[in-house]
Amino acid sequence: MKIEKEILIKQIVDNHIRKFVDDLEARHILEVSDPLGVINAKKNNAFMSLLGEEFMFYSAFVRSFDSSFGKVLENMGNAIAKISYTVRGKIESYLLPQQTQHIDYLMTAYEKRDAKPKIEDYVNFNCLKPSNLTSFITSHETDNYFYDEETKCHYLIELKAGGDLDNKKAKSEKIALLNEFFILKNSLQNEDNVKIYFATAYNKFGEGNLWKQERVQTFFAEEELLIGKEYWNFVCNDPDGFQVILEQYKSSSEYMTEVLARIKHLYFH
């Protein structure tokens, strides 16, 4: 990785973590006198309070942390992606009934285990286009749409920053991505490629270990997965991206340690 790019990525990581920590501290300062605040709600629970200050504080704080940190990781990923890609949002074009029917057909085949998911199942699907497309116009908001100017490739990503996907949602996530795929493909007037991915911010089984959510893999092909390290290398567009991010995060996470001590003192001094 070029030194200039590494410095820029580290700045982005540090800025996002610092802002997250500052916002978190500000929120808990505002809630000090609020009996319904996240930490006070635990303190005022007689059953929780008997378990001690440490338990009360961290059980309240972790829930507050988890609910907002995922969005920080997603925003950080998008900010880093802007170094190498054009980051876009809304997709607007048309979606034909034949394409919707094809998606339904694929979902049924996957669910019944009649077929294993492959990118060829949809990437080469063609159908006749009617002369009047007015009634088929639609749009789709997406938070993770990257375009590579050099390779002329569009990437649509569904990111689960928490590292996990509810098994019940695997099917609906694949349907949503395939809808986006066809809408985007229909909007292009050239031979640009479109690729879809399901991604996680970390490997829940441990980086370097096999990621195995069977229900997810019922609907997603191996080539459609960006798990943990693979996702961060992708947004950095560099095989060393994850290592650079992790190195900076270790340093920037010291802000969190310091803020935890201050917040705890605020509520339990």
PAMAR-115205 format. One record per residue (C-alpha): residue number from 0; residue in three letters; chain; y, z, x. Coordinates in pm, 1 decimal. Layout:
% residues N
node num:NUM&residu:ALA&chaine:A&yy:Y&zz:Z&xx:X
...
***
This chain:
% residues 269
node num:0&residu:MET&chaine:A&yy:0.0&zz:0.0&xx:0.0
node num:1&residu:LYS&chaine:A&yy:345.8&zz:-88.8&xx:127.3
node num:2&residu:ILE&chaine:A&yy:549.8&zz:214.9&xx:225.3
node num:3&residu:GLU&chaine:A&yy:837.4&zz:117.4&xx:-7.2
node num:4&residu:LYS&chaine:A&yy:604.1&zz:103.2&xx:-305.7
node num:5&residu:GLU&chaine:A&yy:439.0&zz:432.5&xx:-212.3
node num:6&residu:ILE&chaine:A&yy:777.2&zz:605.8&xx:-192.1
node num:7&residu:LEU&chaine:A&yy:879.5&zz:465.0&xx:-530.3
node num:8&residu:ILE&chaine:A&yy:555.0&zz:575.9&xx:-697.7
node num:9&residu:LYS&chaine:A&yy:589.1&zz:925.7&xx:-554.6
node num:10&residu:GLN&chaine:A&yy:948.7&zz:947.7&xx:-678.6
node num:11&residu:ILE&chaine:A&yy:837.1&zz:848.4&xx:-1028.8
node num:12&residu:VAL&chaine:A&yy:559.8&zz:1110.2&xx:-1028.8
node num:13&residu:ASP&chaine:A&yy:792.2&zz:1381.5&xx:-901.5
node num:14&residu:ASN&chaine:A&yy:1068.5&zz:1295.5&xx:-1150.5
node num:15&residu:HIS&chaine:A&yy:832.6&zz:1297.9&xx:-1449.6
node num:16&residu:ILE&chaine:A&yy:669.0&zz:1627.4&xx:-1354.1
node num:17&residu:ARG&chaine:A&yy:1003.7&zz:1790.1&xx:-1279.2
node num:18&residu:LYS&chaine:A&yy:1148.7&zz:1681.0&xx:-1613.8
node num:19&residu:PHE&chaine:A&yy:837.6&zz:1796.3&xx:-1798.9
node num:20&residu:VAL&chaine:A&yy:857.5&zz:2139.1&xx:-1636.2
node num:21&residu:ASP&chaine:A&yy:1231.7&zz:2170.0&xx:-1703.5
node num:22&residu:ASP&chaine:A&yy:1185.9&zz:2076.2&xx:-2070.3
node num:23&residu:LEU&chaine:A&yy:895.4&zz:2317.6&xx:-2107.1
node num:24&residu:GLU&chaine:A&yy:1095.3&zz:2606.4&xx:-1962.6
node num:25&residu:ALA&chaine:A&yy:1396.4&zz:2525.5&xx:-2179.9
node num:26&residu:ARG&chaine:A&yy:1178.0&zz:2522.5&xx:-2491.4
node num:27&residu:HIS&chaine:A&yy:1025.4&zz:2862.9&xx:-2417.9
node num:28&residu:ILE&chaine:A&yy:1365.4&zz:3012.1&xx:-2335.9
node num:29&residu:LEU&chaine:A&yy:1491.1&zz:2901.6&xx:-2678.8
node num:30&residu:GLU&chaine:A&yy:1188.0&zz:3060.0&xx:-2847.3
node num:31&residu:VAL&chaine:A&yy:1224.0&zz:3405.2&xx:-2689.9
node num:32&residu:SER&chaine:A&yy:1390.5&zz:3548.6&xx:-3002.3
node num:33&residu:ASP&chaine:A&yy:1183.7&zz:3342.4&xx:-3244.9
node num:34&residu:PRO&chaine:A&yy:892.9&zz:3547.0&xx:-3388.6
node num:35&residu:LEU&chaine:A&yy:719.6&zz:3220.3&xx:-3478.3
node num:36&residu:GLY&chaine:A&yy:754.9&zz:3076.7&xx:-3128.0
node num:37&residu:VAL&chaine:A&yy:436.2&zz:2969.9&xx:-2951.9
node num:38&residu:ILE&chaine:A&yy:405.2&zz:3278.9&xx:-2728.1
node num:39&residu:ASN&chaine:A&yy:552.0&zz:3531.1&xx:-2972.6
node num:40&residu:ALA&chaine:A&yy:305.4&zz:3418.4&xx:-3235.9
node num:41&residu:LYS&chaine:A&yy:28.9&zz:3538.8&xx:-3004.0
node num:42&residu:LYS&chaine:A&yy:209.0&zz:3863.8&xx:-2921.0
node num:43&residu:ASN&chaine:A&yy:253.2&zz:3941.4&xx:-3289.7
node num:44&residu:ASN&chaine:A&yy:-116.0&zz:3885.9&xx:-3361.0
node num:45&residu:ALA&chaine:A&yy:-270.7&zz:4233.8&xx:-3343.0
node num:46&residu:PHE&chaine:A&yy:-613.8&zz:4094.9&xx:-3262.0
node num:47&residu:MET&chaine:A&yy:-482.3&zz:3875.9&xx:-2979.4
node num:48&residu:SER&chaine:A&yy:-247.2&zz:4139.1&xx:-2838.7
node num:49&residu:LEU&chaine:A&yy:-539.3&zz:4376.2&xx:-2780.7
node num:50&residu:LEU&chaine:A&yy:-685.9&zz:4125.2&xx:-2535.9
node num:51&residu:GLY&chaine:A&yy:-401.4&zz:4178.1&xx:-2290.9
node num:52&residu:GLU&chaine:A&yy:-91.6&zz:3999.0&xx:-2164.2
node num:53&residu:GLU&chaine:A&yy:-272.8&zz:3749.0&xx:-1941.8
node num:54&residu:PHE&chaine:A&yy:-495.3&zz:3627.5&xx:-2222.6
node num:55&residu:MET&chaine:A&yy:-209.8&zz:3609.0&xx:-2474.0
node num:56&residu:PHE&chaine:A&yy:20.7&zz:3421.9&xx:-2241.5
node num:57&residu:TYR&chaine:A&yy:-220.0&zz:3162.3&xx:-2109.1
node num:58&residu:SER&chaine:A&yy:-395.8&zz:3094.9&xx:-2439.7
node num:59&residu:ALA&chaine:A&yy:-56.3&zz:3021.7&xx:-2597.0
node num:60&residu:PHE&chaine:A&yy:78.0&zz:2830.5&xx:-2301.3
node num:61&residu:VAL&chaine:A&yy:-223.0&zz:2604.7&xx:-2249.4
node num:62&residu:ARG&chaine:A&yy:-211.5&zz:2483.3&xx:-2608.0
node num:63&residu:SER&chaine:A&yy:159.3&zz:2408.9&xx:-2573.8
node num:64&residu:PHE&chaine:A&yy:96.9&zz:2238.6&xx:-2239.1
node num:65&residu:ASP&chaine:A&yy:-189.2&zz:2017.2&xx:-2360.4
node num:66&residu:SER&chaine:A&yy:1.2&zz:1892.1&xx:-2663.5
node num:67&residu:SER&chaine:A&yy:282.0&zz:1746.4&xx:-2453.1
node num:68&residu:PHE&chaine:A&yy:139.9&zz:1674.0&xx:-2108.3
node num:69&residu:GLY&chaine:A&yy:-62.1&zz:1375.6&xx:-2225.9
node num:70&residu:LYS&chaine:A&yy:255.8&zz:1194.7&xx:-2326.2
node num:71&residu:VAL&chaine:A&yy:404.6&zz:1271.6&xx:-1986.2
node num:72&residu:LEU&chaine:A&yy:109.3&zz:1102.3&xx:-1815.2
node num:73&residu:GLU&chaine:A&yy:139.3&zz:798.9&xx:-2040.9
node num:74&residu:ASN&chaine:A&yy:513.3&zz:766.0&xx:-1975.9
node num:75&residu:MET&chaine:A&yy:454.9&zz:812.9&xx:-1604.6
node num:76&residu:GLY&chaine:A&yy:190.3&zz:539.2&xx:-1606.7
node num:77&residu:ASN&chaine:A&yy:424.6&zz:298.3&xx:-1782.3
node num:78&residu:ALA&chaine:A&yy:706.2&zz:377.3&xx:-1540.0
node num:79&residu:ILE&chaine:A&yy:478.8&zz:310.9&xx:-1242.9
node num:80&residu:ALA&chaine:A&yy:348.2&zz:-8.3&xx:-1404.8
node num:81&residu:LYS&chaine:A&yy:703.5&zz:-147.8&xx:-1412.6
node num:82&residu:ILE&chaine:A&yy:687.7&zz:-182.4&xx:-1034.4
node num:83&residu:SER&chaine:A&yy:415.3&zz:-448.3&xx:-1061.3
node num:84&residu:TYR&chaine:A&yy:420.6&zz:-566.5&xx:-1422.8
node num:85&residu:THR&chaine:A&yy:656.7&zz:-648.3&xx:-1704.6
node num:86&residu:VAL&chaine:A&yy:608.2&zz:-368.5&xx:-1960.4
node num:87&residu:ARG&chaine:A&yy:642.9&zz:-485.2&xx:-2319.1
node num:88&residu:GLY&chaine:A&yy:615.0&zz:-329.8&xx:-2663.9
node num:89&residu:LYS&chaine:A&yy:597.7&zz:-491.5&xx:-3005.4
node num:90&residu:ILE&chaine:A&yy:362.0&zz:-784.9&xx:-3061.5
node num:91&residu:GLU&chaine:A&yy:452.9&zz:-1021.4&xx:-3343.1
node num:92&residu:SER&chaine:A&yy:268.5&zz:-1331.0&xx:-3458.2
node num:93&residu:TYR&chaine:A&yy:-1.0&zz:-1409.3&xx:-3713.9
node num:94&residu:LEU&chaine:A&yy:-354.3&zz:-1286.8&xx:-3775.8
node num:95&residu:LEU&chaine:A&yy:-592.6&zz:-1518.3&xx:-3958.2
node num:96&residu:PRO&chaine:A&yy:-858.7&zz:-1406.1&xx:-4208.7
node num:97&residu:GLN&chaine:A&yy:-1126.8&zz:-1573.5&xx:-3996.4
node num:98&residu:GLN&chaine:A&yy:-1025.6&zz:-1357.9&xx:-3701.1
node num:99&residu:THR&chaine:A&yy:-1035.9&zz:-1040.4&xx:-3909.4
node num:100&residu:GLN&chaine:A&yy:-1376.8&zz:-1140.0&xx:-4042.8
node num:101&residu:HIS&chaine:A&yy:-1500.5&zz:-1202.7&xx:-3690.2
node num:102&residu:ILE&chaine:A&yy:-1387.6&zz:-853.4&xx:-3587.7
node num:103&residu:ASP&chaine:A&yy:-1576.5&zz:-705.8&xx:-3885.3
node num:104&residu:TYR&chaine:A&yy:-1884.4&zz:-905.2&xx:-3787.4
node num:105&residu:LEU&chaine:A&yy:-1870.6&zz:-772.8&xx:-3431.1
node num:106&residu:MET&chaine:A&yy:-1827.1&zz:-411.7&xx:-3542.8
node num:107&residu:THR&chaine:A&yy:-2130.1&zz:-436.2&xx:-3770.2
node num:108&residu:ALA&chaine:A&yy:-2341.0&zz:-588.1&xx:-3492.6
node num:109&residu:TYR&chaine:A&yy:-2234.7&zz:-318.8&xx:-3243.9
node num:110&residu:GLU&chaine:A&yy:-2284.4&zz:-34.3&xx:-3489.9
node num:111&residu:LYS&chaine:A&yy:-2634.2&zz:-150.4&xx:-3580.0
node num:112&residu:ARG&chaine:A&yy:-2709.3&zz:-198.6&xx:-3209.1
node num:113&residu:ASP&chaine:A&yy:-2790.6&zz:-564.1&xx:-3278.7
node num:114&residu:ALA&chaine:A&yy:-2564.9&zz:-658.8&xx:-2987.3
node num:115&residu:LYS&chaine:A&yy:-2401.1&zz:-498.4&xx:-2686.0
node num:116&residu:PRO&chaine:A&yy:-2024.5&zz:-551.1&xx:-2661.3
node num:117&residu:LYS&chaine:A&yy:-1911.2&zz:-831.1&xx:-2430.3
node num:118&residu:ILE&chaine:A&yy:-1566.9&zz:-979.4&xx:-2372.0
node num:119&residu:GLU&chaine:A&yy:-1715.3&zz:-1320.7&xx:-2449.5
node num:120&residu:ASP&chaine:A&yy:-1764.9&zz:-1200.6&xx:-2807.4
node num:121&residu:TYR&chaine:A&yy:-1397.7&zz:-1258.7&xx:-2882.0
node num:122&residu:VAL&chaine:A&yy:-1218.1&zz:-1417.4&xx:-2588.2
node num:123&residu:ASN&chaine:A&yy:-1340.0&zz:-1768.0&xx:-2672.0
node num:124&residu:PHE&chaine:A&yy:-1336.0&zz:-1734.6&xx:-3049.9
node num:125&residu:ASN&chaine:A&yy:-1151.1&zz:-2024.5&xx:-3213.0
node num:126&residu:CYS&chaine:A&yy:-1078.9&zz:-2114.4&xx:-3573.4
node num:127&residu:LEU&chaine:A&yy:-874.8&zz:-2369.3&xx:-3763.6
node num:128&residu:LYS&chaine:A&yy:-505.7&zz:-2286.6&xx:-3796.2
node num:129&residu:PRO&chaine:A&yy:-351.3&zz:-2357.5&xx:-4139.3
node num:130&residu:SER&chaine:A&yy:-26.5&zz:-2552.8&xx:-4154.9
node num:131&residu:ASN&chaine:A&yy:153.8&zz:-2270.1&xx:-4335.0
node num:132&residu:LEU&chaine:A&yy:125.6&zz:-1938.1&xx:-4151.9
node num:133&residu:THR&chaine:A&yy:387.4&zz:-1744.6&xx:-4349.1
node num:134&residu:SER&chaine:A&yy:144.9&zz:-1521.0&xx:-4536.5
node num:135&residu:PHE&chaine:A&yy:-39.6&zz:-1429.6&xx:-4216.2
node num:136&residu:ILE&chaine:A&yy:261.2&zz:-1308.8&xx:-4013.2
node num:137&residu:THR&chaine:A&yy:220.0&zz:-955.5&xx:-3886.4
node num:138&residu:SER&chaine:A&yy:322.5&zz:-726.9&xx:-3600.2
node num:139&residu:HIS&chaine:A&yy:177.2&zz:-444.1&xx:-3399.7
node num:140&residu:GLU&chaine:A&yy:347.5&zz:-170.8&xx:-3198.2
node num:141&residu:THR&chaine:A&yy:182.0&zz:-93.7&xx:-2867.0
node num:142&residu:ASP&chaine:A&yy:278.0&zz:158.2&xx:-2600.5
node num:143&residu:ASN&chaine:A&yy:78.4&zz:-0.2&xx:-2320.0
node num:144&residu:TYR&chaine:A&yy:132.1&zz:-374.5&xx:-2293.5
node num:145&residu:PHE&chaine:A&yy:167.1&zz:-507.3&xx:-1938.8
node num:146&residu:TYR&chaine:A&yy:223.0&zz:-863.9&xx:-1822.4
node num:147&residu:ASP&chaine:A&yy:146.6&zz:-984.8&xx:-1471.0
node num:148&residu:GLU&chaine:A&yy:385.9&zz:-1266.6&xx:-1383.1
node num:149&residu:GLU&chaine:A&yy:176.8&zz:-1379.8&xx:-1085.7
node num:150&residu:THR&chaine:A&yy:-160.7&zz:-1408.2&xx:-1257.5
node num:151&residu:LYS&chaine:A&yy:-17.1&zz:-1498.4&xx:-1599.8
node num:152&residu:CYS&chaine:A&yy:-232.5&zz:-1230.1&xx:-1757.9
node num:153&residu:HIS&chaine:A&yy:-144.1&zz:-1000.3&xx:-2049.8
node num:154&residu:TYR&chaine:A&yy:-300.4&zz:-654.3&xx:-2063.8
node num:155&residu:LEU&chaine:A&yy:-330.9&zz:-445.5&xx:-2380.1
node num:156&residu:ILE&chaine:A&yy:-441.2&zz:-87.2&xx:-2315.1
node num:157&residu:GLU&chaine:A&yy:-533.3&zz:199.9&xx:-2543.9
node num:158&residu:LEU&chaine:A&yy:-482.4&zz:507.5&xx:-2327.4
node num:159&residu:LYS&chaine:A&yy:-625.4&zz:849.2&xx:-2403.7
node num:160&residu:ALA&chaine:A&yy:-426.8&zz:1063.0&xx:-2163.9
node num:161&residu:GLY&chaine:A&yy:-640.7&zz:1363.7&xx:-2250.7
node num:162&residu:GLY&chaine:A&yy:-939.6&zz:1195.6&xx:-2089.1
node num:163&residu:ASP&chaine:A&yy:-1144.3&zz:1184.1&xx:-2406.2
node num:164&residu:LEU&chaine:A&yy:-1188.6&zz:976.8&xx:-2721.1
node num:165&residu:ASP&chaine:A&yy:-1316.9&zz:1132.7&xx:-3040.9
node num:166&residu:ASN&chaine:A&yy:-1648.8&zz:959.0&xx:-3104.4
node num:167&residu:LYS&chaine:A&yy:-1550.3&zz:896.2&xx:-3465.6
node num:168&residu:LYS&chaine:A&yy:-1246.8&zz:697.4&xx:-3351.0
node num:169&residu:ALA&chaine:A&yy:-1420.6&zz:460.7&xx:-3108.8
node num:170&residu:LYS&chaine:A&yy:-1475.7&zz:194.1&xx:-3372.9
node num:171&residu:SER&chaine:A&yy:-1119.6&zz:208.0&xx:-3510.8
node num:172&residu:GLU&chaine:A&yy:-972.5&zz:192.0&xx:-3158.2
node num:173&residu:LYS&chaine:A&yy:-1172.0&zz:-122.3&xx:-3078.7
node num:174&residu:ILE&chaine:A&yy:-1067.3&zz:-280.8&xx:-3409.4
node num:175&residu:ALA&chaine:A&yy:-701.0&zz:-205.0&xx:-3335.0
node num:176&residu:LEU&chaine:A&yy:-728.6&zz:-354.6&xx:-2986.0
node num:177&residu:LEU&chaine:A&yy:-898.9&zz:-668.4&xx:-3116.4
node num:178&residu:ASN&chaine:A&yy:-626.5&zz:-707.8&xx:-3379.4
node num:179&residu:GLU&chaine:A&yy:-368.4&zz:-683.3&xx:-3101.4
node num:180&residu:PHE&chaine:A&yy:-567.7&zz:-930.4&xx:-2893.3
node num:181&residu:PHE&chaine:A&yy:-570.2&zz:-1199.0&xx:-3163.1
node num:182&residu:ILE&chaine:A&yy:-206.8&zz:-1141.2&xx:-3265.5
node num:183&residu:LEU&chaine:A&yy:-93.8&zz:-1172.5&xx:-2903.4
node num:184&residu:LYS&chaine:A&yy:-320.7&zz:-1468.2&xx:-2833.8
node num:185&residu:ASN&chaine:A&yy:-183.8&zz:-1645.1&xx:-3141.9
node num:186&residu:SER&chaine:A&yy:172.5&zz:-1592.9&xx:-3019.8
node num:187&residu:LEU&chaine:A&yy:116.1&zz:-1761.8&xx:-2684.0
node num:188&residu:GLN&chaine:A&yy:204.2&zz:-2126.6&xx:-2637.2
node num:189&residu:ASN&chaine:A&yy:25.1&zz:-2155.3&xx:-2304.2
node num:190&residu:GLU&chaine:A&yy:-306.5&zz:-2081.0&xx:-2135.7
node num:191&residu:ASP&chaine:A&yy:-220.7&zz:-1724.5&xx:-2034.5
node num:192&residu:ASN&chaine:A&yy:-511.3&zz:-1481.8&xx:-2039.9
node num:193&residu:VAL&chaine:A&yy:-521.4&zz:-1171.1&xx:-2257.7
node num:194&residu:LYS&chaine:A&yy:-736.0&zz:-869.9&xx:-2167.6
node num:195&residu:ILE&chaine:A&yy:-792.1&zz:-546.0&xx:-2356.9
node num:196&residu:TYR&chaine:A&yy:-887.2&zz:-207.2&xx:-2213.6
node num:197&residu:PHE&chaine:A&yy:-972.4&zz:142.1&xx:-2326.0
node num:198&residu:ALA&chaine:A&yy:-842.5&zz:385.5&xx:-2063.9
node num:199&residu:THR&chaine:A&yy:-839.6&zz:756.0&xx:-1987.4
node num:200&residu:ALA&chaine:A&yy:-604.4&zz:942.2&xx:-1754.8
node num:201&residu:TYR&chaine:A&yy:-895.0&zz:1126.3&xx:-1593.5
node num:202&residu:ASN&chaine:A&yy:-1273.7&zz:1119.8&xx:-1590.3
node num:203&residu:LYS&chaine:A&yy:-1392.2&zz:1411.1&xx:-1805.2
node num:204&residu:PHE&chaine:A&yy:-1719.6&zz:1408.0&xx:-1610.1
node num:205&residu:GLY&chaine:A&yy:-1537.5&zz:1431.2&xx:-1276.7
node num:206&residu:GLU&chaine:A&yy:-1379.9&zz:1158.9&xx:-1064.5
node num:207&residu:GLY&chaine:A&yy:-1650.1&zz:961.2&xx:-890.6
node num:208&residu:ASN&chaine:A&yy:-1910.8&zz:1053.4&xx:-1150.5
node num:209&residu:LEU&chaine:A&yy:-2053.5&zz:823.6&xx:-1414.8
node num:210&residu:TRP&chaine:A&yy:-1843.2&zz:823.3&xx:-1732.6
node num:211&residu:LYS&chaine:A&yy:-2076.2&zz:825.1&xx:-2029.4
node num:212&residu:GLN&chaine:A&yy:-1942.8&zz:851.0&xx:-2380.4
node num:213&residu:GLU&chaine:A&yy:-2222.9&zz:672.4&xx:-2559.5
node num:214&residu:ARG&chaine:A&yy:-2036.1&zz:621.1&xx:-2886.7
node num:215&residu:VAL&chaine:A&yy:-1743.2&zz:460.8&xx:-2703.6
node num:216&residu:GLN&chaine:A&yy:-1977.7&zz:237.5&xx:-2507.1
node num:217&residu:THR&chaine:A&yy:-2131.2&zz:125.3&xx:-2835.5
node num:218&residu:PHE&chaine:A&yy:-1806.3&zz:-60.6&xx:-2904.7
node num:219&residu:PHE&chaine:A&yy:-1657.8&zz:-121.5&xx:-2559.0
node num:220&residu:ALA&chaine:A&yy:-1799.8&zz:-332.4&xx:-2277.8
node num:221&residu:GLU&chaine:A&yy:-1804.5&zz:-195.6&xx:-1925.1
node num:222&residu:GLU&chaine:A&yy:-1538.4&zz:-451.9&xx:-1828.4
node num:223&residu:GLU&chaine:A&yy:-1307.5&zz:-308.8&xx:-2096.3
node num:224&residu:LEU&chaine:A&yy:-1298.9&zz:42.4&xx:-1950.3
node num:225&residu:LEU&chaine:A&yy:-1040.0&zz:189.7&xx:-1712.2
node num:226&residu:ILE&chaine:A&yy:-1150.5&zz:547.2&xx:-1655.3
node num:227&residu:GLY&chaine:A&yy:-941.5&zz:796.6&xx:-1459.3
node num:228&residu:LYS&chaine:A&yy:-895.8&zz:662.5&xx:-1107.7
node num:229&residu:GLU&chaine:A&yy:-943.5&zz:302.8&xx:-1228.3
node num:230&residu:TYR&chaine:A&yy:-654.3&zz:337.7&xx:-1473.2
node num:231&residu:TRP&chaine:A&yy:-412.9&zz:471.6&xx:-1210.5
node num:232&residu:ASN&chaine:A&yy:-516.3&zz:206.9&xx:-957.6
node num:233&residu:PHE&chaine:A&yy:-451.8&zz:-52.2&xx:-1228.8
node num:234&residu:VAL&chaine:A&yy:-100.3&zz:66.4&xx:-1320.0
node num:235&residu:CYS&chaine:A&yy:-18.4&zz:87.7&xx:-949.0
node num:236&residu:ASN&chaine:A&yy:-180.1&zz:-253.5&xx:-895.6
node num:237&residu:ASP&chaine:A&yy:-327.2&zz:-111.3&xx:-579.0
node num:238&residu:PRO&chaine:A&yy:-669.6&zz:33.9&xx:-482.7
node num:239&residu:ASP&chaine:A&yy:-495.8&zz:334.4&xx:-324.4
node num:240&residu:GLY&chaine:A&yy:-278.2&zz:406.6&xx:-628.9
node num:241&residu:PHE&chaine:A&yy:-470.0&zz:706.9&xx:-759.8
node num:242&residu:GLN&chaine:A&yy:-473.9&zz:874.1&xx:-419.2
node num:243&residu:VAL&chaine:A&yy:-97.4&zz:831.4&xx:-378.3
node num:244&residu:ILE&chaine:A&yy:-32.1&zz:973.0&xx:-726.3
node num:245&residu:LEU&chaine:A&yy:-264.7&zz:1268.0&xx:-674.3
node num:246&residu:GLU&chaine:A&yy:-110.7&zz:1348.1&xx:-337.6
node num:247&residu:GLN&chaine:A&yy:237.2&zz:1364.9&xx:-488.5
node num:248&residu:TYR&chaine:A&yy:117.5&zz:1552.5&xx:-796.3
node num:249&residu:LYS&chaine:A&yy:-28.8&zz:1828.9&xx:-578.3
node num:250&residu:SER&chaine:A&yy:314.9&zz:1877.8&xx:-430.4
node num:251&residu:SER&chaine:A&yy:510.1&zz:1842.9&xx:-756.2
node num:252&residu:SER&chaine:A&yy:278.3&zz:2079.5&xx:-945.0
node num:253&residu:GLU&chaine:A&yy:435.7&zz:2366.5&xx:-751.9
node num:254&residu:TYR&chaine:A&yy:722.6&zz:2342.4&xx:-1000.6
node num:255&residu:MET&chaine:A&yy:474.5&zz:2438.3&xx:-1270.9
node num:256&residu:THR&chaine:A&yy:353.1&zz:2745.6&xx:-1083.2
node num:257&residu:GLU&chaine:A&yy:708.3&zz:2866.5&xx:-1040.6
node num:258&residu:VAL&chaine:A&yy:801.3&zz:2803.4&xx:-1403.8
node num:259&residu:LEU&chaine:A&yy:488.1&zz:2979.6&xx:-1531.5
node num:260&residu:ALA&chaine:A&yy:591.4&zz:3292.5&xx:-1345.0
node num:261&residu:ARG&chaine:A&yy:944.6&zz:3277.7&xx:-1487.3
node num:262&residu:ILE&chaine:A&yy:831.9&zz:3220.1&xx:-1845.0
node num:263&residu:LYS&chaine:A&yy:573.4&zz:3495.6&xx:-1825.5
node num:264&residu:HIS&chaine:A&yy:835.1&zz:3740.0&xx:-1693.9
node num:265&residu:LEU&chaine:A&yy:1066.5&zz:3635.1&xx:-1977.9
node num:266&residu:TYR&chaine:A&yy:815.7&zz:3738.7&xx:-2244.6
node num:267&residu:PHE&chaine:A&yy:629.9&zz:4024.0&xx:-2074.4
node num:268&residu:HIS&chaine:A&yy:878.6&zz:4196.1&xx:-1844.2
***
